[in-house]
């Protein structure tokens, strides 16, 4: 059974870089036809898709975040990571990692991790 678990600091100062890691267990992040995404939800708002890394390592980002976002992976650890630069309090949210399957469904989610941007 595939499981995802987010980890990283819960508090980041404005202008700094937010860094989160998603550890995947029970399946490989290089398995064909699956992609691995970062999604966030700010207080009182809907889900905000941030970006994806595919099984071949190719990445795509939300246009609104592309200039500040990096998604990378460590296949030896079966992890993928998010970096968001130059954060502001508007980046305060619960951050989720999720698997995208071949039917374009986000079928497995991590439990989410709260990140607060504050000085």
Rosetta silent file (secondary structure, phi, psi, omega in degrees, C-alpha in Angstrom):
SEQUENCE: XXXXXXXXXXXXXXXXXXXXXXXXXXXXXXXXXXXXXXXXXXXXXXXXXXXXXXXXXXXXXXXXXXXXXXXXXXXXXXXXXXXXXXXXXXXXXXXXXXXXXXXXXXXXXXXXXXXXXXX
SCORE:     score description
SCORE:     0.000 S_00000001
   1 L     0.000  125.342 -178.117    0.000    0.000    0.000 S_00000001
   2 L   -78.035  134.642  177.254    1.480    3.310   -1.075 S_00000001
   3 E  -132.854  147.259  178.607    1.731    5.991    1.589 S_00000001
   4 E  -122.522  141.531 -179.884    2.969    9.578    1.458 S_00000001
   5 E  -140.170  120.224  177.396    4.330   11.612    4.345 S_00000001
   6 E   -83.134  150.217  174.433    5.263   15.287    4.282 S_00000001
   7 E  -149.982  152.598  179.419    8.025   16.682    6.470 S_00000001
   8 E   151.056  174.562 -178.677    9.684   20.036    6.999 S_00000001
   9 L   -63.221  144.677  178.072    9.660   23.164    9.143 S_00000001
  10 L   -91.412  -10.711 -178.444    6.337   24.464   10.331 S_00000001
  11 E  -135.178  128.218  179.482    7.496   28.069   10.551 S_00000001
  12 E  -130.909  140.516  179.236    9.343   30.056    7.898 S_00000001
  13 L   -82.075  149.370  175.803   10.312   33.727    7.997 S_00000001
  14 L   -55.318  143.111 -179.516    9.236   36.095    5.219 S_00000001
  15 L    79.631   -9.402  179.034   11.646   36.284    2.271 S_00000001
  16 L   -86.737 -176.128 -177.739   13.164   32.905    3.163 S_00000001
  17 L  -105.710  129.198  174.579   12.788   29.575    1.370 S_00000001
  18 E   -87.258  128.266 -179.791   10.162   27.008    2.302 S_00000001
  19 E  -129.522  124.014  178.473   11.471   23.452    1.922 S_00000001
  20 E  -130.256  150.754  177.047    9.337   20.336    2.274 S_00000001
  21 E  -125.579  140.841  174.439    9.962   16.677    1.547 S_00000001
  22 E  -114.330  118.737  178.309    7.487   13.941    0.726 S_00000001
  23 E   -97.462  126.383 -177.661    8.602   10.433    1.572 S_00000001
  24 E  -105.294  130.083  176.462    6.882    7.704   -0.407 S_00000001
  25 E  -124.825  151.447  177.848    6.591    4.169    0.938 S_00000001
  26 L    84.611    3.466  179.051    5.102    1.050   -0.595 S_00000001
  27 L  -175.423  156.759 -176.128    5.885    2.065   -4.169 S_00000001
  28 L   -93.502  141.753  177.995    8.545    3.721   -6.290 S_00000001
  29 L   -74.865   -5.749  176.484    8.374    7.323   -7.498 S_00000001
  30 L  -100.041    3.972  178.224    9.870    6.133  -10.793 S_00000001
  31 L   -61.403  133.907 -178.266    7.026    3.730  -11.545 S_00000001
  32 L   -58.102  143.740  170.642    5.638    4.410  -15.011 S_00000001
  33 L    79.138    6.013  174.565    2.428    6.422  -15.399 S_00000001
  34 L  -114.771  149.188  175.857    2.483    8.016  -11.984 S_00000001
  35 E  -132.773  161.528 -169.568    3.318   11.589  -11.108 S_00000001
  36 E  -129.230  125.847 -167.487    3.907   13.277   -7.791 S_00000001
  37 E  -123.011  161.324  169.962    2.433   16.617   -6.911 S_00000001
  38 E  -118.151  130.991 -178.047    2.428   19.403   -4.365 S_00000001
  39 E  -136.737  143.675  179.450   -0.871   21.050   -3.491 S_00000001
  40 E  -132.330  161.277  176.758   -1.631   23.569   -0.778 S_00000001
  41 E  -138.296  115.326  177.553   -4.653   25.034    0.936 S_00000001
  42 L   -84.637  158.738 -178.969   -4.586   28.436    2.557 S_00000001
  43 L   -54.922  126.593  176.197   -7.042   29.371    5.310 S_00000001
  44 L    75.400    8.627 -178.383  -10.499   29.929    3.857 S_00000001
  45 L  -122.972  168.971  178.360   -9.417   29.077    0.315 S_00000001
  46 L   -81.756 -176.386  179.274   -9.618   26.123   -2.010 S_00000001
  47 E   -71.051  139.503 -177.252   -6.885   23.772   -3.076 S_00000001
  48 E  -120.972  108.541  179.871   -4.002   25.384   -4.951 S_00000001
  49 E   -74.376  127.813 -174.118   -2.074   23.105   -7.310 S_00000001
  50 E  -102.075  -43.139 -177.184    1.605   24.021   -7.181 S_00000001
  51 E   173.992  174.019 -174.342    3.466   21.620   -9.418 S_00000001
  52 E  -146.162  149.550  169.616    4.289   18.056  -10.396 S_00000001
  53 E  -124.436  126.135 -176.063    7.244   15.802  -11.074 S_00000001
  54 E   -85.170  172.852 -177.715    6.625   12.902  -13.420 S_00000001
  55 L   -60.415  -24.346  179.400    8.063    9.392  -13.294 S_00000001
  56 L   -93.178    2.586  177.136   10.758   10.472  -15.767 S_00000001
  57 L    93.332   -4.763  179.378   11.730   13.488  -13.667 S_00000001
  58 L   -73.645  139.531 -176.540   10.111   16.148  -15.840 S_00000001
  59 E  -117.469  151.380  173.069    8.485   18.954  -13.862 S_00000001
  60 E  -137.777  148.687 -175.599    5.619   21.375  -14.463 S_00000001
  61 E  -132.195  156.505  170.632    4.525   24.275  -12.305 S_00000001
  62 L   -61.661  133.510 -179.786    1.579   26.530  -11.729 S_00000001
  63 L   -56.375  -33.262 -177.296    2.186   29.673  -13.800 S_00000001
  64 L   -73.455  -17.224 -176.826    1.535   31.850  -10.784 S_00000001
  65 L  -117.270   -5.748 -169.245    4.255   30.096   -8.769 S_00000001
  66 H   -56.467  -38.054 -176.121    6.704   28.981  -11.440 S_00000001
  67 H   -69.664  -17.392 -175.945    9.244   31.717  -10.823 S_00000001
  68 H  -113.700   -2.083 -167.552    9.549   30.767   -7.149 S_00000001
  69 E  -114.660  138.858  170.527    9.100   26.981   -7.202 S_00000001
  70 E  -131.024  134.916  170.619   11.416   24.017   -7.569 S_00000001
  71 E  -122.159  129.469 -179.373   10.398   20.367   -7.351 S_00000001
  72 E  -134.680  175.481  179.611   13.126   17.755   -7.227 S_00000001
  73 E  -144.132  155.667  172.759   13.493   14.109   -6.298 S_00000001
  74 E  -124.948   99.653 -175.252   15.912   11.712   -4.676 S_00000001
  75 L   -68.910  -25.624  179.340   15.231    8.306   -6.154 S_00000001
  76 L   -68.679  -27.290  178.658   17.654    6.596   -3.757 S_00000001
  77 L  -103.835   -3.875 -177.153   15.472    7.735   -0.849 S_00000001
  78 L    56.563   48.417 -179.126   12.179    7.542   -2.757 S_00000001
  79 E  -128.891  152.701  167.408   11.457   11.147   -1.894 S_00000001
  80 E  -132.753  152.734 -167.963   10.443   14.258   -3.751 S_00000001
  81 E  -131.978  156.396  177.751   10.797   17.789   -2.483 S_00000001
  82 E  -121.518  134.198  168.506    9.355   21.263   -2.809 S_00000001
  83 E  -125.430  129.153  177.502   11.226   24.533   -2.522 S_00000001
  84 E  -123.876  116.340 -174.908    9.328   27.814   -2.583 S_00000001
  85 L   -88.209  160.841  171.623   11.495   30.917   -2.562 S_00000001
  86 L    50.623   52.131 -175.178   10.835   34.415   -1.264 S_00000001
  87 L   -71.105  153.594  174.561    7.850   33.423    0.825 S_00000001
  88 L  -128.067  170.700  177.276    5.323   35.894    2.206 S_00000001
  89 H   -57.027  -23.920  176.592    2.522   35.456    4.747 S_00000001
  90 H   -65.257  -15.414  178.005    0.252   34.656    1.764 S_00000001
  91 H   -87.142    0.339  174.379    2.155   31.380    1.449 S_00000001
  92 L   -64.173  125.672 -174.187    0.846   30.244    4.838 S_00000001
  93 E  -171.872  168.737  164.300   -1.064   27.040    4.140 S_00000001
  94 E   -89.506  126.096 -177.448   -1.387   23.350    4.711 S_00000001
  95 E  -104.393  129.721 -179.187    0.897   21.704    2.170 S_00000001
  96 E  -118.749  144.126  162.933    0.051   18.297    0.753 S_00000001
  97 E  -105.314  147.663 -175.791    1.911   15.868   -1.440 S_00000001
  98 E  -150.132  152.767  176.672   -0.252   13.616   -3.581 S_00000001
  99 E   -95.798  135.826  174.743    0.042   10.954   -6.249 S_00000001
 100 E  -105.693  123.083 -176.715   -1.480   11.511   -9.667 S_00000001
 101 L   -96.328 -178.021 -174.168   -2.442    8.279  -11.400 S_00000001
 102 L   -69.322  -17.112  174.766   -2.918    7.426  -15.065 S_00000001
 103 L   -88.164    8.856 -178.605   -6.623    8.282  -14.828 S_00000001
 104 L    63.890   31.262  173.880   -5.624   11.802  -13.757 S_00000001
 105 L  -103.541  140.183  171.585   -6.947   11.216  -10.259 S_00000001
 106 E   -85.229   91.508 -166.378   -5.122   12.349   -7.147 S_00000001
 107 E   -92.917  -19.212  179.071   -5.598    8.966   -5.547 S_00000001
 108 E  -136.126  131.566 -177.059   -3.205    9.026   -2.596 S_00000001
 109 E  -124.382  149.670  166.132   -2.503   11.979   -0.335 S_00000001
 110 L   -76.118  174.339 -177.821   -0.214   12.709    2.542 S_00000001
 111 L   -77.540  -14.258 -179.447   -1.779   13.934    5.753 S_00000001
 112 L    92.450  148.860  177.666   -0.628   17.488    5.085 S_00000001
 113 E  -135.619  131.579 -179.694    1.715   19.739    6.992 S_00000001
 114 E   -77.836  129.298  173.143    0.985   23.235    8.244 S_00000001
 115 E  -123.685  125.274  178.717    3.496   25.881    7.220 S_00000001
 116 E  -112.274  131.182  177.008    3.210   29.371    8.649 S_00000001
 117 E  -103.651  112.682 -175.872    5.124   32.294    7.228 S_00000001
 118 L  -160.346  148.491  176.211    5.744   34.809    9.959 S_00000001
 119 L   -88.115    0.000    0.000    8.551   36.818   11.480 S_00000001
